[in-house]
Amino acid sequence: MKYRFIDHTADIAFEVFGSSLAELIENATLAFYDAFTFLDQLENGRVEELEIQSDSPDYLLFKWLNELLFLFDTKFFAAKEVHVEVDEEKFLAKGVLKGGTIRPEIVKTEPKAITFHEFKVEKREDGWYAFVIVDI
């Protein structure tokens, strides 16, 4: 399982899983865009590249998700495919996102902010885990 949505009263919440930190970020990216767009209606053809560095895995994912929100809000971009490489010693993530332009008819709901409320990134015996709530 890459990710799953969790019922939440007023926001969008999801759990994310990955065998590596890079895969966790890839799956969080897919969960983010799946939560807010009908990905099957998204055209391919645009590419965005991201490079994020932080001092810990939780802030790395938090900053990454905020960049996705920025792309969504300012460039009207959503991704269907993502490839991320992470230097886990430097907490440096580089990614290539492939997708298209968001049209109003493919938006499920609009994200407002990535929250710190219950935000969590953990390395577990079987891989990486994250819990994310996005304010809508």
Phi and psi in radians as a Rosetta constraint file:
Dihedral C 1 N 2 CA 2 C 2 CIRCULARHARMONIC -1.476 0.35
Dihedral N 2 CA 2 C 2 N 3 CIRCULARHARMONIC -0.796 0.35
Dihedral C 2 N 3 CA 3 C 3 CIRCULARHARMONIC -2.822 0.35
Dihedral N 3 CA 3 C 3 N 4 CIRCULARHARMONIC 2.841 0.35
Dihedral C 3 N 4 CA 4 C 4 CIRCULARHARMONIC -2.602 0.35
Dihedral N 4 CA 4 C 4 N 5 CIRCULARHARMONIC 2.545 0.35
Dihedral C 4 N 5 CA 5 C 5 CIRCULARHARMONIC -1.481 0.35
Dihedral N 5 CA 5 C 5 N 6 CIRCULARHARMONIC 2.531 0.35
Dihedral C 5 N 6 CA 6 C 6 CIRCULARHARMONIC -2.011 0.35
Dihedral N 6 CA 6 C 6 N 7 CIRCULARHARMONIC 2.332 0.35
Dihedral C 6 N 7 CA 7 C 7 CIRCULARHARMONIC -1.033 0.35
Dihedral N 7 CA 7 C 7 N 8 CIRCULARHARMONIC 2.311 0.35
Dihedral C 7 N 8 CA 8 C 8 CIRCULARHARMONIC -2.516 0.35
Dihedral N 8 CA 8 C 8 N 9 CIRCULARHARMONIC 2.473 0.35
Dihedral C 8 N 9 CA 9 C 9 CIRCULARHARMONIC -1.052 0.35
Dihedral N 9 CA 9 C 9 N 10 CIRCULARHARMONIC -0.843 0.35
Dihedral C 9 N 10 CA 10 C 10 CIRCULARHARMONIC -2.221 0.35
Dihedral N 10 CA 10 C 10 N 11 CIRCULARHARMONIC -0.039 0.35
Dihedral C 10 N 11 CA 11 C 11 CIRCULARHARMONIC -2.278 0.35
Dihedral N 11 CA 11 C 11 N 12 CIRCULARHARMONIC -3.097 0.35
Dihedral C 11 N 12 CA 12 C 12 CIRCULARHARMONIC -1.820 0.35
Dihedral N 12 CA 12 C 12 N 13 CIRCULARHARMONIC 2.210 0.35
Dihedral C 12 N 13 CA 13 C 13 CIRCULARHARMONIC -2.176 0.35
Dihedral N 13 CA 13 C 13 N 14 CIRCULARHARMONIC 2.480 0.35
Dihedral C 13 N 14 CA 14 C 14 CIRCULARHARMONIC -2.598 0.35
Dihedral N 14 CA 14 C 14 N 15 CIRCULARHARMONIC 2.649 0.35
Dihedral C 14 N 15 CA 15 C 15 CIRCULARHARMONIC -1.788 0.35
Dihedral N 15 CA 15 C 15 N 16 CIRCULARHARMONIC 2.529 0.35
Dihedral C 15 N 16 CA 16 C 16 CIRCULARHARMONIC -2.260 0.35
Dihedral N 16 CA 16 C 16 N 17 CIRCULARHARMONIC 2.522 0.35
Dihedral C 16 N 17 CA 17 C 17 CIRCULARHARMONIC -2.258 0.35
Dihedral N 17 CA 17 C 17 N 18 CIRCULARHARMONIC 2.621 0.35
Dihedral C 17 N 18 CA 18 C 18 CIRCULARHARMONIC -2.860 0.35
Dihedral N 18 CA 18 C 18 N 19 CIRCULARHARMONIC 2.567 0.35
Dihedral C 18 N 19 CA 19 C 19 CIRCULARHARMONIC -1.317 0.35
Dihedral N 19 CA 19 C 19 N 20 CIRCULARHARMONIC -0.346 0.35
Dihedral C 19 N 20 CA 20 C 20 CIRCULARHARMONIC -2.408 0.35
Dihedral N 20 CA 20 C 20 N 21 CIRCULARHARMONIC 2.936 0.35
Dihedral C 20 N 21 CA 21 C 21 CIRCULARHARMONIC -1.118 0.35
Dihedral N 21 CA 21 C 21 N 22 CIRCULARHARMONIC -0.634 0.35
Dihedral C 21 N 22 CA 22 C 22 CIRCULARHARMONIC -1.089 0.35
Dihedral N 22 CA 22 C 22 N 23 CIRCULARHARMONIC -0.787 0.35
Dihedral C 22 N 23 CA 23 C 23 CIRCULARHARMONIC -1.171 0.35
Dihedral N 23 CA 23 C 23 N 24 CIRCULARHARMONIC -0.623 0.35
Dihedral C 23 N 24 CA 24 C 24 CIRCULARHARMONIC -1.042 0.35
Dihedral N 24 CA 24 C 24 N 25 CIRCULARHARMONIC -0.792 0.35
Dihedral C 24 N 25 CA 25 C 25 CIRCULARHARMONIC -1.164 0.35
Dihedral N 25 CA 25 C 25 N 26 CIRCULARHARMONIC -0.709 0.35
Dihedral C 25 N 26 CA 26 C 26 CIRCULARHARMONIC -1.019 0.35
Dihedral N 26 CA 26 C 26 N 27 CIRCULARHARMONIC -0.832 0.35
Dihedral C 26 N 27 CA 27 C 27 CIRCULARHARMONIC -1.202 0.35
Dihedral N 27 CA 27 C 27 N 28 CIRCULARHARMONIC -0.594 0.35
Dihedral C 27 N 28 CA 28 C 28 CIRCULARHARMONIC -1.136 0.35
Dihedral N 28 CA 28 C 28 N 29 CIRCULARHARMONIC -0.645 0.35
Dihedral C 28 N 29 CA 29 C 29 CIRCULARHARMONIC -1.090 0.35
Dihedral N 29 CA 29 C 29 N 30 CIRCULARHARMONIC -0.831 0.35
Dihedral C 29 N 30 CA 30 C 30 CIRCULARHARMONIC -1.104 0.35
Dihedral N 30 CA 30 C 30 N 31 CIRCULARHARMONIC -0.717 0.35
Dihedral C 30 N 31 CA 31 C 31 CIRCULARHARMONIC -1.083 0.35
Dihedral N 31 CA 31 C 31 N 32 CIRCULARHARMONIC -0.767 0.35
Dihedral C 31 N 32 CA 32 C 32 CIRCULARHARMONIC -1.011 0.35
Dihedral N 32 CA 32 C 32 N 33 CIRCULARHARMONIC -0.917 0.35
Dihedral C 32 N 33 CA 33 C 33 CIRCULARHARMONIC -1.225 0.35
Dihedral N 33 CA 33 C 33 N 34 CIRCULARHARMONIC -0.568 0.35
Dihedral C 33 N 34 CA 34 C 34 CIRCULARHARMONIC -1.155 0.35
Dihedral N 34 CA 34 C 34 N 35 CIRCULARHARMONIC -0.582 0.35
Dihedral C 34 N 35 CA 35 C 35 CIRCULARHARMONIC -1.166 0.35
Dihedral N 35 CA 35 C 35 N 36 CIRCULARHARMONIC -0.527 0.35
Dihedral C 35 N 36 CA 36 C 36 CIRCULARHARMONIC -2.002 0.35
Dihedral N 36 CA 36 C 36 N 37 CIRCULARHARMONIC -0.183 0.35
Dihedral C 36 N 37 CA 37 C 37 CIRCULARHARMONIC -2.404 0.35
Dihedral N 37 CA 37 C 37 N 38 CIRCULARHARMONIC 2.730 0.35
Dihedral C 37 N 38 CA 38 C 38 CIRCULARHARMONIC -1.485 0.35
Dihedral N 38 CA 38 C 38 N 39 CIRCULARHARMONIC 1.634 0.35
Dihedral C 38 N 39 CA 39 C 39 CIRCULARHARMONIC -1.084 0.35
Dihedral N 39 CA 39 C 39 N 40 CIRCULARHARMONIC -0.517 0.35
Dihedral C 39 N 40 CA 40 C 40 CIRCULARHARMONIC -1.174 0.35
Dihedral N 40 CA 40 C 40 N 41 CIRCULARHARMONIC -0.292 0.35
Dihedral C 40 N 41 CA 41 C 41 CIRCULARHARMONIC -1.757 0.35
Dihedral N 41 CA 41 C 41 N 42 CIRCULARHARMONIC -0.009 0.35
Dihedral C 41 N 42 CA 42 C 42 CIRCULARHARMONIC -1.450 0.35
Dihedral N 42 CA 42 C 42 N 43 CIRCULARHARMONIC 2.250 0.35
Dihedral C 42 N 43 CA 43 C 43 CIRCULARHARMONIC -1.391 0.35
Dihedral N 43 CA 43 C 43 N 44 CIRCULARHARMONIC 2.586 0.35
Dihedral C 43 N 44 CA 44 C 44 CIRCULARHARMONIC -1.575 0.35
Dihedral N 44 CA 44 C 44 N 45 CIRCULARHARMONIC 2.839 0.35
Dihedral C 44 N 45 CA 45 C 45 CIRCULARHARMONIC 2.444 0.35
Dihedral N 45 CA 45 C 45 N 46 CIRCULARHARMONIC -0.272 0.35
Dihedral C 45 N 46 CA 46 C 46 CIRCULARHARMONIC -1.909 0.35
Dihedral N 46 CA 46 C 46 N 47 CIRCULARHARMONIC 2.595 0.35
Dihedral C 46 N 47 CA 47 C 47 CIRCULARHARMONIC -2.284 0.35
Dihedral N 47 CA 47 C 47 N 48 CIRCULARHARMONIC 2.338 0.35
Dihedral C 47 N 48 CA 48 C 48 CIRCULARHARMONIC -2.183 0.35
Dihedral N 48 CA 48 C 48 N 49 CIRCULARHARMONIC 2.495 0.35
Dihedral C 48 N 49 CA 49 C 49 CIRCULARHARMONIC -2.027 0.35
Dihedral N 49 CA 49 C 49 N 50 CIRCULARHARMONIC 2.439 0.35
Dihedral C 49 N 50 CA 50 C 50 CIRCULARHARMONIC -2.191 0.35
Dihedral N 50 CA 50 C 50 N 51 CIRCULARHARMONIC 2.548 0.35
Dihedral C 50 N 51 CA 51 C 51 CIRCULARHARMONIC -2.440 0.35
Dihedral N 51 CA 51 C 51 N 52 CIRCULARHARMONIC 2.050 0.35
Dihedral C 51 N 52 CA 52 C 52 CIRCULARHARMONIC -2.243 0.35
Dihedral N 52 CA 52 C 52 N 53 CIRCULARHARMONIC 2.380 0.35
Dihedral C 52 N 53 CA 53 C 53 CIRCULARHARMONIC -2.255 0.35
Dihedral N 53 CA 53 C 53 N 54 CIRCULARHARMONIC 2.535 0.35
Dihedral C 53 N 54 CA 54 C 54 CIRCULARHARMONIC -2.569 0.35
Dihedral N 54 CA 54 C 54 N 55 CIRCULARHARMONIC -3.020 0.35
Dihedral C 54 N 55 CA 55 C 55 CIRCULARHARMONIC -1.894 0.35
Dihedral N 55 CA 55 C 55 N 56 CIRCULARHARMONIC 0.063 0.35
Dihedral C 55 N 56 CA 56 C 56 CIRCULARHARMONIC -2.799 0.35
Dihedral N 56 CA 56 C 56 N 57 CIRCULARHARMONIC 2.798 0.35
Dihedral C 56 N 57 CA 57 C 57 CIRCULARHARMONIC -1.132 0.35
Dihedral N 57 CA 57 C 57 N 58 CIRCULARHARMONIC -0.608 0.35
Dihedral C 57 N 58 CA 58 C 58 CIRCULARHARMONIC -1.198 0.35
Dihedral N 58 CA 58 C 58 N 59 CIRCULARHARMONIC -0.756 0.35
Dihedral C 58 N 59 CA 59 C 59 CIRCULARHARMONIC -1.210 0.35
Dihedral N 59 CA 59 C 59 N 60 CIRCULARHARMONIC -0.515 0.35
Dihedral C 59 N 60 CA 60 C 60 CIRCULARHARMONIC -1.093 0.35
Dihedral N 60 CA 60 C 60 N 61 CIRCULARHARMONIC -0.856 0.35
Dihedral C 60 N 61 CA 61 C 61 CIRCULARHARMONIC -1.143 0.35
Dihedral N 61 CA 61 C 61 N 62 CIRCULARHARMONIC -0.723 0.35
Dihedral C 61 N 62 CA 62 C 62 CIRCULARHARMONIC -1.043 0.35
Dihedral N 62 CA 62 C 62 N 63 CIRCULARHARMONIC -0.828 0.35
Dihedral C 62 N 63 CA 63 C 63 CIRCULARHARMONIC -1.129 0.35
Dihedral N 63 CA 63 C 63 N 64 CIRCULARHARMONIC -0.679 0.35
Dihedral C 63 N 64 CA 64 C 64 CIRCULARHARMONIC -1.049 0.35
Dihedral N 64 CA 64 C 64 N 65 CIRCULARHARMONIC -0.857 0.35
Dihedral C 64 N 65 CA 65 C 65 CIRCULARHARMONIC -1.094 0.35
Dihedral N 65 CA 65 C 65 N 66 CIRCULARHARMONIC -0.614 0.35
Dihedral C 65 N 66 CA 66 C 66 CIRCULARHARMONIC -1.150 0.35
Dihedral N 66 CA 66 C 66 N 67 CIRCULARHARMONIC -0.602 0.35
Dihedral C 66 N 67 CA 67 C 67 CIRCULARHARMONIC -1.164 0.35
Dihedral N 67 CA 67 C 67 N 68 CIRCULARHARMONIC -0.656 0.35
Dihedral C 67 N 68 CA 68 C 68 CIRCULARHARMONIC -1.084 0.35
Dihedral N 68 CA 68 C 68 N 69 CIRCULARHARMONIC -0.734 0.35
Dihedral C 68 N 69 CA 69 C 69 CIRCULARHARMONIC -1.089 0.35
Dihedral N 69 CA 69 C 69 N 70 CIRCULARHARMONIC -0.723 0.35
Dihedral C 69 N 70 CA 70 C 70 CIRCULARHARMONIC -1.061 0.35
Dihedral N 70 CA 70 C 70 N 71 CIRCULARHARMONIC -0.793 0.35
Dihedral C 70 N 71 CA 71 C 71 CIRCULARHARMONIC -1.089 0.35
Dihedral N 71 CA 71 C 71 N 72 CIRCULARHARMONIC -0.700 0.35
Dihedral C 71 N 72 CA 72 C 72 CIRCULARHARMONIC -1.096 0.35
Dihedral N 72 CA 72 C 72 N 73 CIRCULARHARMONIC -0.843 0.35
Dihedral C 72 N 73 CA 73 C 73 CIRCULARHARMONIC -1.350 0.35
Dihedral N 73 CA 73 C 73 N 74 CIRCULARHARMONIC -0.620 0.35
Dihedral C 73 N 74 CA 74 C 74 CIRCULARHARMONIC -1.818 0.35
Dihedral N 74 CA 74 C 74 N 75 CIRCULARHARMONIC -0.558 0.35
Dihedral C 74 N 75 CA 75 C 75 CIRCULARHARMONIC -1.916 0.35
Dihedral N 75 CA 75 C 75 N 76 CIRCULARHARMONIC 0.014 0.35
Dihedral C 75 N 76 CA 76 C 76 CIRCULARHARMONIC 0.885 0.35
Dihedral N 76 CA 76 C 76 N 77 CIRCULARHARMONIC 0.816 0.35
Dihedral C 76 N 77 CA 77 C 77 CIRCULARHARMONIC -1.973 0.35
Dihedral N 77 CA 77 C 77 N 78 CIRCULARHARMONIC 2.405 0.35
Dihedral C 77 N 78 CA 78 C 78 CIRCULARHARMONIC -2.354 0.35
Dihedral N 78 CA 78 C 78 N 79 CIRCULARHARMONIC 2.586 0.35
Dihedral C 78 N 79 CA 79 C 79 CIRCULARHARMONIC -1.945 0.35
Dihedral N 79 CA 79 C 79 N 80 CIRCULARHARMONIC 2.525 0.35
Dihedral C 79 N 80 CA 80 C 80 CIRCULARHARMONIC -1.866 0.35
Dihedral N 80 CA 80 C 80 N 81 CIRCULARHARMONIC -0.401 0.35
Dihedral C 80 N 81 CA 81 C 81 CIRCULARHARMONIC -2.297 0.35
Dihedral N 81 CA 81 C 81 N 82 CIRCULARHARMONIC 2.531 0.35
Dihedral C 81 N 82 CA 82 C 82 CIRCULARHARMONIC -2.622 0.35
Dihedral N 82 CA 82 C 82 N 83 CIRCULARHARMONIC 2.445 0.35
Dihedral C 82 N 83 CA 83 C 83 CIRCULARHARMONIC -2.288 0.35
Dihedral N 83 CA 83 C 83 N 84 CIRCULARHARMONIC 2.192 0.35
Dihedral C 83 N 84 CA 84 C 84 CIRCULARHARMONIC -2.215 0.35
Dihedral N 84 CA 84 C 84 N 85 CIRCULARHARMONIC 2.437 0.35
Dihedral C 84 N 85 CA 85 C 85 CIRCULARHARMONIC -2.082 0.35
Dihedral N 85 CA 85 C 85 N 86 CIRCULARHARMONIC 2.398 0.35
Dihedral C 85 N 86 CA 86 C 86 CIRCULARHARMONIC -2.241 0.35
Dihedral N 86 CA 86 C 86 N 87 CIRCULARHARMONIC 2.280 0.35
Dihedral C 86 N 87 CA 87 C 87 CIRCULARHARMONIC -1.564 0.35
Dihedral N 87 CA 87 C 87 N 88 CIRCULARHARMONIC 1.819 0.35
Dihedral C 87 N 88 CA 88 C 88 CIRCULARHARMONIC -1.291 0.35
Dihedral N 88 CA 88 C 88 N 89 CIRCULARHARMONIC -0.235 0.35
Dihedral C 88 N 89 CA 89 C 89 CIRCULARHARMONIC -1.419 0.35
Dihedral N 89 CA 89 C 89 N 90 CIRCULARHARMONIC -0.639 0.35
Dihedral C 89 N 90 CA 90 C 90 CIRCULARHARMONIC -1.708 0.35
Dihedral N 90 CA 90 C 90 N 91 CIRCULARHARMONIC -0.118 0.35
Dihedral C 90 N 91 CA 91 C 91 CIRCULARHARMONIC 0.895 0.35
Dihedral N 91 CA 91 C 91 N 92 CIRCULARHARMONIC 0.926 0.35
Dihedral C 91 N 92 CA 92 C 92 CIRCULARHARMONIC -2.008 0.35
Dihedral N 92 CA 92 C 92 N 93 CIRCULARHARMONIC 2.120 0.35
Dihedral C 92 N 93 CA 93 C 93 CIRCULARHARMONIC -1.998 0.35
Dihedral N 93 CA 93 C 93 N 94 CIRCULARHARMONIC 2.284 0.35
Dihedral C 93 N 94 CA 94 C 94 CIRCULARHARMONIC -2.146 0.35
Dihedral N 94 CA 94 C 94 N 95 CIRCULARHARMONIC 2.307 0.35
Dihedral C 94 N 95 CA 95 C 95 CIRCULARHARMONIC -2.489 0.35
Dihedral N 95 CA 95 C 95 N 96 CIRCULARHARMONIC 2.679 0.35
Dihedral C 95 N 96 CA 96 C 96 CIRCULARHARMONIC -2.066 0.35
Dihedral N 96 CA 96 C 96 N 97 CIRCULARHARMONIC 2.158 0.35
Dihedral C 96 N 97 CA 97 C 97 CIRCULARHARMONIC -1.973 0.35
Dihedral N 97 CA 97 C 97 N 98 CIRCULARHARMONIC 2.255 0.35
Dihedral C 97 N 98 CA 98 C 98 CIRCULARHARMONIC -2.025 0.35
Dihedral N 98 CA 98 C 98 N 99 CIRCULARHARMONIC 2.263 0.35
Dihedral C 98 N 99 CA 99 C 99 CIRCULARHARMONIC -3.012 0.35
Dihedral N 99 CA 99 C 99 N 100 CIRCULARHARMONIC -2.406 0.35
Dihedral C 99 N 100 CA 100 C 100 CIRCULARHARMONIC -2.770 0.35
Dihedral N 100 CA 100 C 100 N 101 CIRCULARHARMONIC -3.034 0.35
Dihedral C 100 N 101 CA 101 C 101 CIRCULARHARMONIC -1.411 0.35
Dihedral N 101 CA 101 C 101 N 102 CIRCULARHARMONIC 2.331 0.35
Dihedral C 101 N 102 CA 102 C 102 CIRCULARHARMONIC -1.342 0.35
Dihedral N 102 CA 102 C 102 N 103 CIRCULARHARMONIC 2.183 0.35
Dihedral C 102 N 103 CA 103 C 103 CIRCULARHARMONIC -1.835 0.35
Dihedral N 103 CA 103 C 103 N 104 CIRCULARHARMONIC 2.626 0.35
Dihedral C 103 N 104 CA 104 C 104 CIRCULARHARMONIC -0.928 0.35
Dihedral N 104 CA 104 C 104 N 105 CIRCULARHARMONIC -0.637 0.35
Dihedral C 104 N 105 CA 105 C 105 CIRCULARHARMONIC -1.270 0.35
Dihedral N 105 CA 105 C 105 N 106 CIRCULARHARMONIC -0.198 0.35
Dihedral C 105 N 106 CA 106 C 106 CIRCULARHARMONIC -1.828 0.35
Dihedral N 106 CA 106 C 106 N 107 CIRCULARHARMONIC 0.084 0.35
Dihedral C 106 N 107 CA 107 C 107 CIRCULARHARMONIC -1.519 0.35
Dihedral N 107 CA 107 C 107 N 108 CIRCULARHARMONIC 2.167 0.35
Dihedral C 107 N 108 CA 108 C 108 CIRCULARHARMONIC -1.358 0.35
Dihedral N 108 CA 108 C 108 N 109 CIRCULARHARMONIC -0.870 0.35
Dihedral C 108 N 109 CA 109 C 109 CIRCULARHARMONIC -2.810 0.35
Dihedral N 109 CA 109 C 109 N 110 CIRCULARHARMONIC 2.835 0.35
Dihedral C 109 N 110 CA 110 C 110 CIRCULARHARMONIC -1.788 0.35
Dihedral N 110 CA 110 C 110 N 111 CIRCULARHARMONIC 2.294 0.35
Dihedral C 110 N 111 CA 111 C 111 CIRCULARHARMONIC -1.340 0.35
Dihedral N 111 CA 111 C 111 N 112 CIRCULARHARMONIC 2.528 0.35
Dihedral C 111 N 112 CA 112 C 112 CIRCULARHARMONIC -1.846 0.35
Dihedral N 112 CA 112 C 112 N 113 CIRCULARHARMONIC -0.800 0.35
Dihedral C 112 N 113 CA 113 C 113 CIRCULARHARMONIC -2.787 0.35
Dihedral N 113 CA 113 C 113 N 114 CIRCULARHARMONIC 2.574 0.35
Dihedral C 113 N 114 CA 114 C 114 CIRCULARHARMONIC -1.438 0.35
Dihedral N 114 CA 114 C 114 N 115 CIRCULARHARMONIC 2.262 0.35
Dihedral C 114 N 115 CA 115 C 115 CIRCULARHARMONIC -1.828 0.35
Dihedral N 115 CA 115 C 115 N 116 CIRCULARHARMONIC 2.742 0.35
Dihedral C 115 N 116 CA 116 C 116 CIRCULARHARMONIC -1.530 0.35
Dihedral N 116 CA 116 C 116 N 117 CIRCULARHARMONIC -0.160 0.35
Dihedral C 116 N 117 CA 117 C 117 CIRCULARHARMONIC -1.051 0.35
Dihedral N 117 CA 117 C 117 N 118 CIRCULARHARMONIC 2.002 0.35
Dihedral C 117 N 118 CA 118 C 118 CIRCULARHARMONIC 1.091 0.35
Dihedral N 118 CA 118 C 118 N 119 CIRCULARHARMONIC 0.185 0.35
Dihedral C 118 N 119 CA 119 C 119 CIRCULARHARMONIC -1.076 0.35
Dihedral N 119 CA 119 C 119 N 120 CIRCULARHARMONIC 2.350 0.35
Dihedral C 119 N 120 CA 120 C 120 CIRCULARHARMONIC -2.668 0.35
Dihedral N 120 CA 120 C 120 N 121 CIRCULARHARMONIC 2.411 0.35
Dihedral C 120 N 121 CA 121 C 121 CIRCULARHARMONIC -2.309 0.35
Dihedral N 121 CA 121 C 121 N 122 CIRCULARHARMONIC 2.209 0.35
Dihedral C 121 N 122 CA 122 C 122 CIRCULARHARMONIC -2.376 0.35
Dihedral N 122 CA 122 C 122 N 123 CIRCULARHARMONIC 2.457 0.35
Dihedral C 122 N 123 CA 123 C 123 CIRCULARHARMONIC -1.632 0.35
Dihedral N 123 CA 123 C 123 N 124 CIRCULARHARMONIC 2.152 0.35
Dihedral C 123 N 124 CA 124 C 124 CIRCULARHARMONIC -2.022 0.35
Dihedral N 124 CA 124 C 124 N 125 CIRCULARHARMONIC 3.037 0.35
Dihedral C 124 N 125 CA 125 C 125 CIRCULARHARMONIC -1.004 0.35
Dihedral N 125 CA 125 C 125 N 126 CIRCULARHARMONIC -0.657 0.35
Dihedral C 125 N 126 CA 126 C 126 CIRCULARHARMONIC -1.703 0.35
Dihedral N 126 CA 126 C 126 N 127 CIRCULARHARMONIC 0.148 0.35
Dihedral C 126 N 127 CA 127 C 127 CIRCULARHARMONIC 2.383 0.35
Dihedral N 127 CA 127 C 127 N 128 CIRCULARHARMONIC -2.701 0.35
Dihedral C 127 N 128 CA 128 C 128 CIRCULARHARMONIC -1.818 0.35
Dihedral N 128 CA 128 C 128 N 129 CIRCULARHARMONIC 2.623 0.35
Dihedral C 128 N 129 CA 129 C 129 CIRCULARHARMONIC -2.414 0.35
Dihedral N 129 CA 129 C 129 N 130 CIRCULARHARMONIC 2.495 0.35
Dihedral C 129 N 130 CA 130 C 130 CIRCULARHARMONIC -2.479 0.35
Dihedral N 130 CA 130 C 130 N 131 CIRCULARHARMONIC 2.607 0.35
Dihedral C 130 N 131 CA 131 C 131 CIRCULARHARMONIC -2.185 0.35
Dihedral N 131 CA 131 C 131 N 132 CIRCULARHARMONIC 2.259 0.35
Dihedral C 131 N 132 CA 132 C 132 CIRCULARHARMONIC -2.342 0.35
Dihedral N 132 CA 132 C 132 N 133 CIRCULARHARMONIC 2.407 0.35
Dihedral C 132 N 133 CA 133 C 133 CIRCULARHARMONIC -2.114 0.35
Dihedral N 133 CA 133 C 133 N 134 CIRCULARHARMONIC 2.272 0.35
Dihedral C 133 N 134 CA 134 C 134 CIRCULARHARMONIC -1.987 0.35
Dihedral N 134 CA 134 C 134 N 135 CIRCULARHARMONIC 2.189 0.35
Dihedral C 134 N 135 CA 135 C 135 CIRCULARHARMONIC -1.249 0.35
Dihedral N 135 CA 135 C 135 N 136 CIRCULARHARMONIC 2.307 0.35
